[in-house]
Amino acid sequence: MTIVEKRVSKDGDKVKHMIMGLVAGIIISVVALEYNGYLRHSKEADSAMIEDFKLLTLKPGYDVKTSSKPSGKTAFCSGGSLLMRSDKTPTASGILVDKKGRIIKCDNKQMK
């Protein structure tokens, strides 16, 4: 009976060592990827809502009052989606979505 007990004990140890090796390998891989900069961490500012917008109707008979000052933002159509960027920092641009996160589409043909 001692032979059987030793055999079971060795198999249990093998499984335990394989699991420990797997966990250690995953941890080492994640640390190595992080150290070399391959893991990208999103920042809260990357998906933050910059500003709310309103849609003003253009039907006849409605009085639409707007400011004469420019907003400092430019909207443009790219790939069928409406994008907006700041005039002060042109590299900061984003895609316009509604409250439910759906993309606002545009048509390049109609904008020209």
N, C-alpha and C positions, 0 to 999 in steps of 0.2 A: 503494500500500500504506500509505502514511502516514495516509491518511484512515481506513482501516479500523482501524489501530492506535489512532488518537485516539478513534474511536467506542467501541471496546471499553474503552479506558481510562476514558472518561467514564461509561459504564454501570457499570463496576466501582466507580467513585467514588460514583455515586448510591446503589448498594446499600450501600456502606460507610457513607455518611452517613445513610441511612435506619435502619440498624441502630444506629448511635451515637445518633441522635435518639430511637429507641425506648427504648434502655437509659437514656438521660438522663431521658426522660419518666417512666419507671417509678420511677427513684430519686427524682426531684423529687416525684412523687405520694406515695410512701411517707413521705418526710420531712415533707411538708405534713400528711398524715393523722396522723402521730405528734405533730407540733407542736401540732395542734389537739385532740389527745386522742381521736381516733376509733379508734385502735388500742388494744385491750385486751390486756395481757400477763398471762397466768395466773401465779400465784405457786405455789410448791411447797406452801404452806399451804392453798391452795384445794382441793387434791385429796389432802391428807395424811390418813392413817388416824389418827383421834383415839384410838380405844380398841378393843380386842378384846372380844367378848361370847361367852358360853356359853349354850347352850340346855339347860335343866334339865328332865328328864322329870317329868311329873305323874302317872305311873301309880301305882296303889295298891301298897303294899309297898316302895316306894323311899323311902329316907330322904334328904330334901333339906335341906341345911343352908345357910342364907343369913344374911347380916348384918342386924342390925336398923337399922343406919345407912342413911339414904337415899343414893342414888348421886349426886344432884345433876343428874340428867338426866330429861327427860320425853319419852316417845314418844307420837306421835299419828298418826292416819291422815289423809291428805290426797290426794285424787285417786286412791285405790286403792293408794297406796304408803305404807310406814311411814317416818315421819320422826322425828328425834330432835333435841332442842335442850337446851342447858345451862340450868339454872335461874339461874345467875349472870349469864350473858350471853344473853338470849333471842334476840338478833339472830343469834347463831351457831348455825345449824341445818343439818342435813344429812340426806340420804336414806340409809337402811340398805341395804347390799348384802352379798352373801356373798363368799367368797374369790375367786370368779371374776368379780365385778363385776355380778352379776345382782341386780336390784331385789327387795327383800322386799315382797311385796304384802300388803295387809290389806283387810278388809271392814268398811265403816262400819256396816252393819246388825248385824253380830255384836258390835261393840264397844259398842253402846248398851244 
